[in-house]
Amino acid sequence: MRTLLLALLLAGSLSAQRHKLNINTETPEGQALQQIGQETDDAKKLAGFEKFLQDYPKSENLAWVYSQIQPMYVKASQPDKAIDIGEKLIALDPGDLEASLATLKAAEAKKDPDLVRKWSNTAAQIAGKELAAKKPDDEEEDEWKKHLDYVKQVNNYAEYTLDSMALQTTDARKRLELIEALYDRNPQSQYMAQLLPAAAQSLDQINDPDRGIAFAEKILAKDPNNDQMLLIAANAYSQKAKDPDKIISYSGKLAEVINSKPKPEGVSDTDWENRKKVITCLAHYFPGKIYYTQKKWGPADKELRAALTLVESNAALKPEVLFLLADSNYRLENAAEALKYFQQCAAIKSRYQAQAAKNVTVIKSQYRAVK
């Protein structure tokens, strides 16, 4: 994908047409440019351009010189200098699509997520304006079509760089920023399908409920059946212990979606069934815990029982579900059920173990008929 895109972009380069060169060979400046143009060695030509910029910093040919020197810096693996030239070119001509593309490639070479995001956005913004523009009266139809094809390729490449950088970076927050930048630009991008799982993983790593809520609800506004984002939203609200109605709503929708969703291609039947069990368990656990904190013992009992049937694969969650379920039944005066679940909880090493064991003793003393 990358090689093909680059080949197409290089084939459609517009830099030669973008900035015009005006040489007066009767002046020292013109003679310097003429001499550089006759140079066949790339390193010497680059050195010549650099000297020209020192000698003639206010030349009318400044933009043209920048447009020549920038790809040389990219080719010479000097991305910092290429980016600096890109900044200067865009300052001179905010609509310079070729400069934004070359600067984006330099940012990629540096593997800098912030710079890739910045220059991908710049290239996309310029491309968007070009695509929305009317054909100039003096432009041939075929040439205009070629121009638009090139602009579309740049726009697609700008999306690709966000995808590529997001999958490369190890910084979860930077990865999320790249994914969000692409989603904000084009929710229907061909790259979003593979990036949303990466976004979910990033949110899990940074463990920031507010960030999780903001990102998930942005996606759910356009895709209300996205099970990954429903899970993130329900979990994030649960972590914050706020908006109980949203926790219950998202959890109910999550259970509905995951159990009606077809098995994704490439996923084994066993793995899919296990994933459905885990997610369905959480979809009952979240509202069960909310009902418990609200002292709605009946609804809590119902949801937590449903979670318990699916919790075997989650050793960290099982003791809590057992404890909350036991206590809910105790409050409902279902002593036998409460004792059973407290006993099961007391048999598992966890932060609930000691209290569960004490509660077993209390129930046995209060209800002597219960064993």
Buried (B, 14 or more C-beta within 10 A) or exposed (E): EEEEBBEBBEEBBBBEEBBEBEBEEEEEBBEBBEEBEEBEEEEEBBEBBBEBBEEBEEBEBBBBBBBBBBBBBBEEEBBEBBBBBBEBBBEBBEEBBBBBBBBBBBBBBBEBBEBBBBBBBBBBBBBBEBEEEEEEEEEEEEEBEEBBEBBBBBBBBBBBBBBBBBBEBEEBBBBBBBBBBBBEBBEEBEBBEEBBEBBBEBBEBBEBBEBBBEBBBBBBEEBEBBBBBBBBBBBBBBBEEEBBEBBBBBBBBBBBBBEEBEEEEEEEEEEBEEBBBBBBBBBBBBBBBBBBEEEBBEBBBBBBBBBBEBBEEBEEBBBBBBBBBBBBBBBBEBBEBBBBBBBBBBEBEBEBBEBBBEBBEEBBEEBEEEE
